[in-house]
Amino acid sequence: MRTICAVVLAFEVIVIGLAIPVAIQVGGYSPAVAGGVWGGLAAAALVLAALQRFRWGFYAACVLQAAFLASGFLVPGLAVLGVIFVGLWIAGVLLGRRTDANAIERA
C-alpha cells in the first residue's frame, strides 16, 4: 500500500506544481500567494511521498489530500483535480491493502 500511495503523491507533486500558473492566470492570485499555497502543497507532497514508510506519514498524506481538495475552493478548476487525486488516493489505499493481504497470504 505504501508504494502505491507514494507513487500517487509523486504524480501529485507534478500536478500541484503545474497548478501554480493556473492559480495565477485563472484565479488571479499573485505569484507569491500561488507559489506559497500550491508550492507548499507540492513540497509537502514530495516530502510525504518519501515518508510513506511511517504510519503517521500516511495519515499526514490524507490531510494533504483534504488540503488539495480544499484549495479547489480558491480556484474552481483545481477542484476537479482535487477530486481526481482523492479518488486515486482511495483507490491506491484499497488496492494496496488488497495487494498486501495477497502477499501475506502467499507467504
Buried (B, 14 or more C-beta within 10 A) or exposed (E): BBEBBBBBBEEBBEBBBEBBEBBBEEBEBEEEBBBEBBBEBBEBBBBBBEBBEEEEBBEBBBEBBEBBBEBBEBBEEBBEBBEEBBEBBEEBBEEBEEEBEEEEEEE
